[in-house]
């Protein structure tokens, strides 16, 4: 299962990087911001995004020991979204010793 998750989160990371890069080359978020903000579904999507950031960040606060690492991950989640989420999961997966599994992945604290 751990190997599958490494492959899955790697594929998701690559896909999201591709989507963000190609979209950025096609359209500037900063130029489109006023238009996007006027669309109700865009506002709902942003609320959904930041709610998910909070949920993931609460788990990160449990897992990470130092306030600095917590702050860095919060900043990365806010600015990079699912790219940062995938990176965090990959870091967690590659930190696991070979004998550990899902229980340790989700429950074990660092430190």
C-alpha positions in Angstrom: 0.0 0.0 0.0 2.8 2.4 0.8 4.4 1.9 -2.6 1.0 2.5 -4.3 0.6 5.8 -2.3 4.1 6.9 -3.3 3.2 6.3 -7.0 -0.2 7.9 -6.6 1.0 11.1 -4.9 4.0 11.4 -7.3 1.6 11.2 -10.3 -0.8 13.7 -8.7 2.2 16.1 -8.0 3.4 15.8 -11.6 -0.2 16.3 -12.9 -0.8 19.4 -10.7 2.5 20.9 -11.7 1.7 20.4 -15.3 -1.8 21.9 -14.9 -0.6 25.0 -13.0 2.3 25.6 -15.4 0.3 25.3 -18.6 -2.6 27.3 -17.1 -0.1 30.1 -16.0 1.4 30.2 -19.5 -2.1 30.6 -21.0 -3.7 33.0 -18.5 -2.5 35.3 -15.7 -4.3 34.8 -12.4 -3.5 38.4 -11.4 -5.0 39.8 -14.6 -8.1 37.6 -14.3 -8.6 38.0 -10.5 -11.5 40.5 -10.6 -13.4 38.5 -13.2 -12.8 35.2 -11.3 -13.9 36.8 -8.1 -17.2 37.8 -9.7 -18.1 34.2 -10.4 -20.0 32.6 -7.5 -18.6 29.1 -8.1 -15.1 30.5 -8.0 -15.8 32.0 -4.6 -17.2 28.7 -3.4 -14.1 26.9 -4.8 -11.8 29.3 -2.9 -13.8 28.7 0.4 -13.6 24.9 -0.3 -9.8 25.2 -0.9 -9.1 27.1 2.3 -11.3 24.7 4.3 -9.2 21.8 3.0 -6.0 23.7 3.8 -7.2 24.1 7.4 -8.1 20.4 7.6 -4.7 19.3 6.3 -2.9 21.9 8.4 -4.5 20.6 11.6 -3.0 17.1 10.7 0.3 18.7 10.0 0.2 20.5 13.4 -0.2 17.1 15.0 2.6 15.5 13.0 5.2 18.2 13.1 7.1 19.2 16.2 8.4 22.7 15.6 6.4 25.9 15.1 8.8 26.7 12.2 8.0 23.6 10.3 4.3 24.1 10.9 4.5 27.7 9.7 6.5 26.7 6.5 3.9 24.0 5.7 1.0 26.4 6.2 2.7 29.0 3.9 3.3 26.2 1.3 -0.3 25.0 1.5 -1.7 28.4 1.1 0.5 29.3 -1.9 0.8 26.0 -3.6 -2.3 24.1 -2.6 -2.5 20.5 -3.7 1.1 20.7 -4.9 2.2 21.2 -1.3 -0.2 18.6 -0.1 1.3 16.0 -2.4 4.8 17.0 -1.4 3.9 16.7 2.3 2.5 13.2 1.7 5.5 12.1 -0.3 7.8 13.4 2.5 5.8 11.4 5.0 5.8 8.3 2.9 9.6 8.4 2.2 10.3 9.0 6.0 8.6 5.7 6.9 10.9 2.9 7.7 10.3 -0.2 5.5 8.4 -2.1 8.3 5.9 0.7 9.0 2.6 1.1 7.3 -0.6 3.2 7.2 -1.0 3.3 11.0 2.4 5.0 11.4 1.9 7.2 8.4 -1.2 8.8 9.8 -0.5 8.6 13.5 3.2 8.8 14.2 4.5 12.2 15.3 7.9 13.5 14.3 10.5 14.2 16.9 
